[in-house]
Amino acid sequence: MIFLSDLLRRSIVDNDHRRVGSVRDVCVSLDETFPVVTALVVHRSGNGEMMIPWSQVVTVEGPEVRLNVNKDGITPYIPHTEELLLKRDILDKQIVDTQGFRVVKVNDLKLAQIKRTARLVGVDISLSGLLRRLGLQATIDRIGRVVPLQLPERTITWNYVEPIQVVGAHTGQLALAGTTAATVGAVGVIPKLQLNVSHNKLIDLHPADIADILEQLDVEEAGAMLERLDMETAADTLNEVEYPLQSELISELDPERASDLLERLAPDDAADILAEMAPAEAEHLLNLMPTEESRPIRDLLRYDAETAGGIMTPEYLALSETSTVEDALTYLRQHSEHLEMVYYLYVIDEQHHLKGVVSLRQLVVAEPTTRIADLKDPDVIKVRVNTDQEEVARIIAKYDLLGVPVVDEEDHLVGLVTVDDVIDVIHEEQAEDLSDIVGADVEESEEEEKFSWATAARRTIWPIANVIAGFVLALVLAQAFAPLLAHTTALVSLVGSVSDNRLSLALGGLFCLVPMLLLTSGSAGSQALGIAGWNLRSTRGRDLWKTILRELLIGTFSGIVVSILAGIAAFVLFHTAALSLVAALGFGFTQLIAYFCGLGLPNLLQRLRLRGSLITAPLLDPVISVISLGVFLSVTIMLIERVAL
């Protein structure tokens, strides 16, 4: 086995052991399950690049790549349209792991030479693959001999990777042997993820698994993938995608196809998607639907999204009191595929007023000639169209219902809220409650892929509030303990035997700022803990590195704001510019460390299989406070010794 990163820049020698050049890329053909290497792209000093056919290569598994011809006998290779270059076209690209139902980044590629043939056998998506490319793998291996540090290799064999659709494009000129030049534009280029779903494994995945893949792609790429699915699979997949990505995907599709997909969804699901879109675009899609399909969706759009009317479905099983059990079963056989929930039969009168309910069990065991009026339970648990969705969820949970009927002000039956709709509501309410607790919108952070100034500004409000509270506490401490801080040498002992009175006063000032430090670092750590916890709950840490990068940028912004305010507060309290500078730098660095701890510790514990109750604020908050205080004292004491106070 050999990795592409090890092969690149390896020297190539001919059969006379004369150096030809170095490997720059590898050309493969996608005709087989495991792509066959057809040529090597070689860089020759002063002579540009050329392609050597694999038929003239002896081996690539030694310290050098050996050829079976001499330097002058090399035959230039002309690539075919179905071929591509591993480094240029696959390395660092996003691909679909159809076994793990996820989108991954290719950090390295594994090749194998079997007799006279070399093949691409898998992709390395691990951190060790990235370190290998950076030339750090040997260093990590040496460290691993001393400490128990071992990075696992995560390789996906190529047959479990979604084949990439080759898109022909001109890529420039490669100088071949002698003075001949040939275009390598025939080699496929993959500027973005292209999926060919007509003959691959994606079509065999469950729609929920395809939805997981879509959620990891950019909107444009996800839309292109959804466009290639057949209508039934696309509709089922769209129904599994999280909000608000559904509406974004619909916007990426052709309007005719988008309206066809919406027709295949339940009216309440279609209404939820259209509610997230621009009114003009939603109206255009509704106009493309048949009137009988769009009417129930329009009716649902009239209700507030967070009420029973906004989450209900207008499709339910209801019959008049004069109907018989036989009538009900016949109706059920004819219309069950259009009904979202068939476990309850609702009894209505001629004016469509809700009069009672009959369970499916009662229908099955009753005589066919029994009248529905004789079976009904008139004591129906119901909700109004304007009932808050959280109250609807509470009612369904309290009475262990599979669904609850929705009536208007005149007690007309207008819809049904099912338990699956309530699960979505509970998910939303949990996100809102957690967001209120930690002071950060956890769902917004999950949906955002890049740093947002608006999000950073909103998140910084709470650290600013804690700076103000900390300033009040610092003012109290400075007044109450001023005599003690002016004469004590206990704090001075932290930095050795220095007895400078100015240093003692500086350390006393920092002591007054400790409550402010704990408040701000606690706020930063709590926000990061909330984001990390929600990420672990919803994606199991799949987007860890993307989340850390975005959150550290937000933490940096927040740290800068907090450090400026802390410096101003220190100057107001102690009228010393140098001490203000020291405090500002200490606060800014500590704020960033608190963010990093809040993001990293839950993920570390989860990877150590210590998830459970250990990833909780009561445990991690004290840890973050201790780390923050230690970092603050270390940084500020070091700076105090170097700054003239």
C-alpha positions in Angstrom: 0.0 0.0 0.0 1.2 3.5 -0.7 -0.4 6.9 -0.1 -0.6 9.6 -2.7 1.0 12.1 -0.4 4.1 9.8 -0.1 4.2 9.3 -3.9 4.0 12.9 -4.9 7.5 14.5 -5.5 9.1 11.0 -5.4 11.9 10.8 -7.9 11.5 8.8 -11.1 14.5 7.0 -12.7 14.8 5.1 -16.0 16.2 1.6 -16.5 19.7 3.1 -16.5 19.1 4.7 -13.1 19.1 8.2 -14.7 16.7 10.7 -13.0 13.8 11.6 -15.2 11.9 13.9 -12.8 9.5 13.8 -9.9 5.9 12.7 -9.6 3.4 15.5 -9.5 0.1 13.7 -10.1 -1.5 10.3 -10.9 -4.0 9.7 -13.7 -6.7 7.1 -13.2 -9.6 5.6 -15.2 -13.0 5.3 -13.5 -14.1 2.4 -15.7 -13.8 -0.2 -12.9 -14.9 -0.4 -9.3 -11.4 0.3 -8.1 -9.9 2.9 -10.6 -6.8 1.8 -12.5 -3.7 4.0 -12.7 -3.1 4.8 -16.3 -0.3 7.3 -16.2 2.0 9.5 -14.0 2.3 13.2 -14.4 6.0 14.0 -14.1 7.8 17.3 -13.5 11.1 17.7 -15.3 13.5 20.4 -14.2 13.6 23.0 -17.0 11.5 20.9 -19.4 8.0 21.4 -18.0 5.7 18.4 -17.4 4.8 15.2 -19.2 2.6 12.1 -18.7 4.3 8.7 -18.6 2.0 5.7 -19.3 1.7 3.1 -16.6 2.9 0.5 -19.1 6.4 2.0 -18.9 6.4 1.9 -15.0 7.9 -1.0 -13.1 6.9 0.0 -9.5 5.9 2.9 -7.3 6.4 1.1 -4.0 10.1 1.6 -3.6 12.0 4.7 -2.6 12.1 5.7 -6.2 9.6 5.2 -9.1 11.4 2.9 -11.6 10.7 2.8 -15.4 11.3 -0.1 -17.8 12.6 2.1 -20.6 15.4 4.6 -20.9 14.9 8.3 -20.7 14.8 8.8 -24.4 12.3 6.0 -25.0 9.5 7.4 -22.9 6.2 7.5 -24.9 3.9 10.5 -24.0 0.5 9.5 -22.8 -2.7 11.1 -24.0 -5.5 10.9 -21.4 -9.1 9.9 -22.3 -12.3 11.7 -21.4 -13.2 9.3 -18.6 -9.9 9.8 -16.8 -9.0 12.3 -14.0 -6.0 13.3 -11.9 -6.0 12.3 -8.2 -4.3 15.3 -6.8 -6.0 17.9 -8.9 -9.5 16.4 -9.1 -10.1 14.4 -5.9 -7.6 15.5 -3.2 -9.3 18.0 -0.8 -12.6 17.6 -2.6 -15.9 16.7 -0.8 -17.2 13.2 -1.6 -20.1 11.2 -0.4 -19.4 8.2 1.9 -22.4 6.1 1.2 -21.6 3.7 4.0 -21.5 6.3 6.7 -24.2 8.5 5.1 -22.0 11.6 5.2 -20.0 14.1 3.2 -16.3 13.9 3.9 -13.1 15.7 2.8 -10.4 13.7 1.1 -7.2 14.2 3.1 -5.2 11.5 1.2 -5.6 8.6 -1.2 -4.5 5.0 -0.8 -3.1 3.2 -3.8 -2.1 -0.5 -4.2 0.2 -2.1 -6.8 -0.9 -5.6 -7.6 1.4 -7.4 -10.0 1.6 -5.0 -13.1 -1.5 -3.0 -12.2 -1.9 -0.1 -9.7 -5.3 0.8 -8.4 -7.0 3.5 -6.3 -8.3 1.4 -3.3 -9.6 4.1 -0.9 -9.7 7.6 0.5 -8.2 8.6 3.8 -10.4 11.1 5.7 -8.5 11.1 9.0 -6.5 13.7 10.7 -3.4 11.5 10.3 -3.9 11.7 6.5 -3.8 15.5 6.7 -0.7 15.4 8.9 1.0 13.0 6.5 0.5 15.5 3.7 2.0 18.3 5.9 5.0 16.1 6.6 4.2 15.9 10.3 3.3 12.2 10.5 6.9 11.1 11.5 6.9 13.6 14.3 3.6 12.4 15.6 4.9 8.8 15.4 7.9 9.7 17.5 5.7 11.4 20.1 3.5 8.4 20.1 6.4 6.2 21.3 6.8 8.4 24.4 3.2 9.3 25.2 0.0 7.2 24.5 -0.9 9.3 21.5 -2.1 7.4 18.4 -4.2 9.0 15.7 -6.6 6.4 14.1 -6.5 5.9 10.4 -10.0 6.3 8.8 -10.0 4.9 5.3 -13.1 4.4 3.1 -12.6 1.8 0.4 -13.5 3.3 -3.0 -16.4 1.0 -3.6 -18.2 2.7 -0.6 -17.6 6.2 -2.1 -20.1 7.8 -4.4 -18.5 7.8 -7.9 -17.9 11.3 -9.2 -19.5 12.3 -12.5 -16.7 13.4 -14.8 -17.2 16.8 -16.3 -14.9 17.6 -19.2 -13.2 21.0 -19.0 -10.0 22.6 -20.4 -7.3 22.7 -17.8 -4.4 24.1 -19.7 -1.4 22.5 -21.5 1.1 20.0 -20.3 4.4 19.9 -22.1 5.1 16.3 -23.3 8.3 14.6 -24.3 10.4 16.5 -26.7 8.8 19.6 -28.2 5.3 18.1 -28.5 2.4 19.7 -26.5 -0.9 18.2 -25.8 -4.0 19.4 -24.2 -5.1 17.5 -21.1 -8.6 19.1 -21.2 -10.0 15.7 -21.8 -9.3 14.7 -18.3 -12.3 15.3 -16.1 -12.3 18.2 -13.7 -14.5 18.3 -10.6 -14.8 22.0 -9.6 -17.7 21.1 -7.3 -19.3 17.9 -6.2 -21.2 16.3 -9.1 -23.3 13.2 -8.4 -24.4 10.8 -11.0 -27.4 9.0 -9.4 -28.7 7.1 -12.4 -26.6 4.0 -11.6 -25.1 4.3 -8.2 -25.7 3.4 -4.5 -27.4 6.7 -3.5 -30.7 5.5 -4.9 -30.6 2.5 -2.5 -30.2 4.7 0.6 -33.1 5.5 2.9 -34.4 9.1 2.3 -33.3 10.1 5.8 -29.8 9.0 5.0 -29.8 11.0 1.7 -31.1 14.0 3.7 -28.2 13.7 6.1 -25.9 14.0 3.1 -27.8 16.9 1.6 -27.5 18.8 4.9 -23.7 18.6 4.8 -23.4 20.1 1.3 -23.6 23.6 0.1 -27.1 24.7 -1.0 -26.2 24.7 -4.7 -24.6 21.3 -4.5 -27.5 19.9 -2.5 -30.0 21.3 -5.0 -28.1 19.7 -7.9 -28.1 16.4 -6.1 -31.9 16.6 -5.3 -32.5 17.5 -9.0 -31.1 14.2 -10.1 -33.2 12.0 -7.8 -36.4 10.6 -9.1 -39.6 12.4 -8.0 -40.7 10.0 -5.4 -37.3 9.7 -3.7 -36.7 13.4 -4.0 -40.0 14.1 -2.2 -39.3 11.7 0.6 -35.8 13.1 1.0 -37.0 16.7 1.1 -39.5 15.7 3.8 -36.6 14.5 5.9 -34.4 17.6 5.5 -34.2 20.0 8.4 -35.7 23.5 8.4 -34.9 26.0 6.9 -32.7 24.1 4.3 -35.9 22.7 2.8 -37.0 26.1 1.5 -33.5 26.9 0.3 -33.4 23.7 -1.7 -36.8 24.3 -3.2 -35.5 27.7 -4.4 -32.6 26.0 -6.1 -34.8 23.8 -8.2 -36.7 24.5 -11.4 -40.1 26.0 -10.5 -42.0 23.2 -12.3 -40.1 20.5 -10.5 -40.3 22.4 -7.2 -44.1 22.6 -7.4 -44.4 18.9 -8.3 -42.3 18.0 -5.2 -44.5 20.2 -3.0 -47.6 18.5 -4.3 -46.3 15.1 -3.2 -45.7 16.4 0.4 -48.4 16.5 3.1 -50.1 19.9 3.0 -48.7 20.9 6.4 -45.2 20.0 5.4 -45.6 22.0 2.1 -47.0 25.0 4.0 -44.0 25.0 6.4 -41.6 25.1 3.5 -43.5 27.9 1.7 -43.8 29.9 4.8 -40.0 30.2 4.9 -39.8 31.5 1.4 -40.3 35.0 -0.1 -44.1 35.6 -0.5 -43.7 36.2 -4.3 -41.8 33.0 -4.8 -44.2 31.0 -2.7 -47.2 32.4 -4.6 -45.6 31.5 -7.9 -45.1 27.9 -6.8 -48.7 27.7 -5.5 -50.0 29.0 -8.9 -48.2 26.2 -10.7 -50.1 23.6 -8.6 -53.7 22.4 -9.4 -56.3 24.3 -7.4 -57.4 21.3 -5.4 -53.7 20.7 -4.3 -52.9 24.3 -3.5 -56.1 25.2 -1.6 -55.4 23.3 1.6 -51.8 24.7 1.6 -53.2 28.2 1.2 -55.6 27.6 4.1 -52.7 26.5 6.4 -50.6 29.5 5.5 -53.2 31.8 7.0 -52.4 30.6 10.6 -49.5 31.6 12.8 -46.6 29.1 12.3 -46.3 28.5 16.1 -50.0 27.7 16.7 -52.0 24.5 16.3 -53.3 25.8 13.0 -49.8 26.3 11.8 -48.6 22.8 12.5 -51.8 20.8 11.8 -52.6 18.7 8.7 -56.0 19.1 7.0 -56.0 15.4 6.1 -57.8 13.3 8.7 -60.4 10.6 9.0 -63.9 11.9 9.7 -67.4 10.5 9.1 -71.0 11.5 10.0 -72.8 10.0 13.0 -75.2 8.1 10.6 -72.4 6.1 9.0 -71.8 2.5 9.9 -68.6 0.6 10.8 -68.7 -1.0 7.4 -68.9 2.5 5.8 -65.9 3.6 7.9 -63.7 0.6 6.9 -64.6 1.0 3.3 -63.7 4.7 3.4 -60.4 3.8 5.2 -59.5 1.2 2.5 -60.0 3.8 -0.3 -58.3 6.8 1.3 -55.8 5.5 3.8 -52.8 6.3 1.6 -53.8 10.0 1.6 -54.3 10.2 5.4 -51.4 11.0 7.7 -52.9 9.2 10.7 -55.6 6.6 10.7 -55.8 5.5 14.3 -58.7 7.8 15.2 -62.0 8.3 13.4 -63.6 11.7 14.2 -67.4 11.9 14.2 -68.9 15.1 12.8 -72.5 16.3 12.1 -73.9 17.9 8.9 -72.3 21.3 9.8 -68.9 19.6 10.3 -69.0 20.2 14.1 -66.8 17.8 16.1 -69.1 15.4 18.0 -66.9 12.5 19.1 -64.0 10.1 18.4 -63.8 6.4 17.7 -60.5 4.5 17.9 -59.3 2.1 15.2 -59.6 -0.8 17.7 -63.3 -0.1 18.2 -63.9 -0.2 14.4 -62.0 -3.5 14.0 -63.9 -5.4 16.7 -67.4 -3.9 16.2 -70.1 -5.4 14.0 -70.2 -4.0 10.4 -73.8 -2.8 10.8 -73.1 -0.8 14.1 -73.7 2.9 13.7 -70.7 5.2 14.4 -72.9 7.3 16.7 -73.2 4.2 19.0 -69.4 3.8 19.3 -68.3 7.4 19.6 -66.8 8.9 22.8 -68.3 12.4 23.1 -65.5 13.6 25.5 -63.0 14.5 22.9 -59.7 16.2 23.8 -59.2 19.0 21.3 -57.4 22.2 20.8 -58.2 25.5 19.1 -56.5 26.7 15.9 -54.8 29.6 17.9 -53.5 27.3 20.7 -49.7 27.7 21.1 -47.8 24.7 19.7 -46.0 24.2 23.0 -49.4 23.7 24.7 -50.4 21.3 22.0 -47.3 19.2 22.6 -48.0 19.3 26.4 -51.6 18.0 25.8 -50.5 15.2 23.5 -47.8 14.1 26.0 -50.1 14.4 29.0 -52.9 12.2 27.6 -50.6 9.8 25.6 -52.3 10.7 22.3 -51.2 9.9 18.8 -52.9 13.0 17.5 -55.3 15.7 18.7 -58.1 17.3 16.6 -58.0 21.0 15.9 -61.3 23.1 15.8 -62.1 26.7 15.0 -64.0 29.1 17.2 -67.3 27.5 16.2 -66.1 24.0 17.0 -65.8 23.0 13.3 -63.2 20.3 12.8 -60.5 21.8 10.6 -57.4 19.7 11.1 -55.3 17.2 13.1 -51.9 17.6 14.9 -50.0 14.3 14.9 -47.3 13.1 17.3 -44.6 13.5 14.7 -45.4 17.2 14.4 -45.2 17.5 18.1 -41.7 15.9 18.1 -40.6 18.7 15.8 -42.1 21.2 18.2 -40.4 19.7 21.2 -37.1 19.9 19.3 -37.7 23.6 18.5 -38.7 24.3 22.1 -35.6 22.5 23.5 -33.4 24.6 21.2 -35.2 27.8 22.4 -34.9 26.9 26.0 -31.2 26.0 25.7 -30.6 29.2 23.7 -32.2 31.3 26.5 -30.1 29.5 29.2 -26.7 29.9 27.5 -27.3 33.3 25.8 -26.6 31.9 22.2 -29.0 30.7 19.5 -27.9 27.1 19.2 -30.1 26.4 16.1 -28.8 29.5 14.3 -25.2 28.5 15.0 -25.9 25.0 13.6 -27.4 26.5 10.4 -24.7 29.0 9.9 -21.6 27.8 8.0 -19.5 30.9 8.3 -18.7 33.7 10.7 -21.5 36.2 10.9 -21.0 39.7 12.3 -24.6 39.9 13.3 -24.4 36.7 15.3 -21.1 37.8 16.9 -22.7 41.1 18.0 -25.7 39.4 19.5 -23.5 36.9 21.4 -21.3 39.7 22.8 -24.2 41.4 24.6 -24.0 39.0 27.5 -20.2 39.3 28.1 -20.7 43.0 28.0 -23.4 42.7 30.7 -21.0 40.6 32.8 -18.2 43.2 32.4 -20.6 45.8 33.8 -21.5 43.6 36.7 -17.9 42.8 37.3 -17.0 46.4 37.3 -19.5 47.0 40.1 -17.9 44.2 42.1 -14.4 45.4 41.4 -15.4 48.9 42.7 -16.8 47.3 45.9 -13.6 45.2 46.4 -11.3 48.2 45.7 -13.1 50.3 48.3 -13.5 47.5 50.9 -10.0 46.0 50.7 -7.9 49.0 49.7 -5.9 49.1 52.9 -5.2 45.4 52.9 -4.2 45.3 49.3 -1.9 48.3 49.7 0.3 46.6 52.4 0.0 42.8 51.9 2.9 40.9 50.4 1.0 37.7 50.0 0.2 38.4 46.4 3.7 39.4 45.6 5.0 36.0 46.7 3.2 34.6 43.6 6.0 36.0 41.4 9.0 35.4 43.7 10.8 37.6 46.1 10.0 40.9 44.4 9.2 43.5 47.0 8.4 46.5 44.8 5.4 48.3 46.2 4.1 49.1 42.8 4.0 45.4 41.9 2.0 44.8 45.1 -0.5 47.5 44.1 -0.7 46.1 40.6 -1.5 42.6 41.9 -4.0 44.0 44.3 -5.7 45.7 41.3 -5.8 42.4 39.4 -7.3 40.8 42.5 -10.2 43.2 42.3 -10.8 42.3 38.6 -11.0 38.5 39.3 -14.9 38.6 39.8 -15.2 40.3 36.4 -12.9 37.7 34.9 -14.9 34.8 36.3 -18.2 36.3 35.1 -17.0 37.0 31.5 -15.1 33.7 31.1 -18.1 31.9 32.6 -20.4 33.6 30.1 -18.1 32.7 27.2 -17.7 29.2 28.4 -21.5 28.7 28.8 -22.2 29.9 25.3 -19.6 27.6 23.9 -20.8 24.7 26.0 -24.4 25.2 24.7 -23.1 25.3 21.1 -21.0 22.2 21.6 -23.7 20.3 23.4 -26.3 21.0 20.8 -23.8 20.0 18.0 -23.2 16.7 19.8 -26.9 16.1 20.2 -27.9 16.9 16.6 -24.9 15.9 14.5 -22.9 13.8 17.0 -19.9 16.1 16.5 -19.7 15.6 12.7 -19.2 19.4 12.1 -16.7 19.7 15.0 -13.9 21.5 13.1 -16.2 23.8 11.2 -18.0 24.7 14.4 -14.7 25.3 16.3 -13.4 27.6 13.6 -16.6 29.6 13.4 -16.9 29.8 17.2 -13.3 30.8 17.8 -13.8 33.7 15.3 -16.8 34.8 17.4 -14.8 34.3 20.6 -12.0 36.4 19.2 -14.5 39.2 18.4 -16.0 38.9 21.8 -12.6 38.8 23.5 -11.5 42.0 21.7 -14.7 43.8 22.9 -14.3 42.4 26.5 -10.6 43.3 26.6 -11.3 46.9 25.6 -14.0 47.3 28.2 -11.9 45.6 30.9 -9.0 47.9 30.1 -11.3 50.9 30.4 -12.7 49.6 33.7 -9.2 49.0 35.1 -8.1 52.6 34.1 -11.2 54.1 35.7 -10.5 52.1 38.9 -6.8 52.5 39.2 -5.8 55.4 36.8 -2.8 53.4 35.5 -2.4 53.0 31.7 0.1 50.1 32.1 -2.2 48.2 34.4 -5.1 48.8 32.1 -3.1 47.4 29.2 -2.1 44.3 31.2 -5.7 43.7 32.3 -7.0 44.1 28.7 -4.5 41.6 27.2 -5.2 39.2 30.0 -9.0 39.4 29.6 -8.8 39.0 25.8 -6.6 35.9 25.9 -8.6 34.4 28.7 -11.9 34.9 26.9 -10.6 33.0 23.9 -9.3 30.2 26.1 -12.7 29.9 27.7 -14.4 29.6 24.3 -11.9 26.9 23.3 -12.5 25.0 26.5 -16.2 25.2 26.2 -16.1 23.8 22.7 -13.3 21.3 23.1 -14.0 19.7 26.5 -17.5 18.2 25.6 -16.1 16.8 22.4 -13.1 15.4 24.1 -15.2 13.7 26.8 -17.5 12.3 24.1 -14.6 10.8 22.2 -13.3 9.3 25.4 -16.7 7.6 25.7 -17.5 9.7 28.8 -20.5 11.4 27.3 -23.4 11.0 29.8 -23.5 13.2 32.8 -19.9 14.3 32.5 -20.7 16.7 29.6 -22.6 19.0 31.9 -22.2 22.6 32.9 -22.0 21.8 36.7 -18.8 19.9 35.9 -17.3 21.9 33.1 -18.1 25.4 34.4 -15.7 25.0 37.4 -13.1 23.5 35.1 -13.3 26.4 32.7 -13.2 28.9 35.6 -10.1 27.3 37.1 -8.4 27.2 33.6 -9.4 30.8 32.9 -8.2 32.1 36.3 -4.9 30.2 35.9 -4.3 31.6 32.4 -5.3 35.1 33.5 -2.8 35.1 36.4 -0.1 33.5 34.4 -0.4 36.0 31.5 -0.9 39.1 33.7 1.9 38.3 36.1 4.3 37.7 33.2 3.3 41.0 31.7 3.5 42.9 35.0 7.1 42.0 35.3 7.9 43.4 31.8 5.7 46.6 31.9 6.7 49.7 33.7 3.9 50.4 36.1 
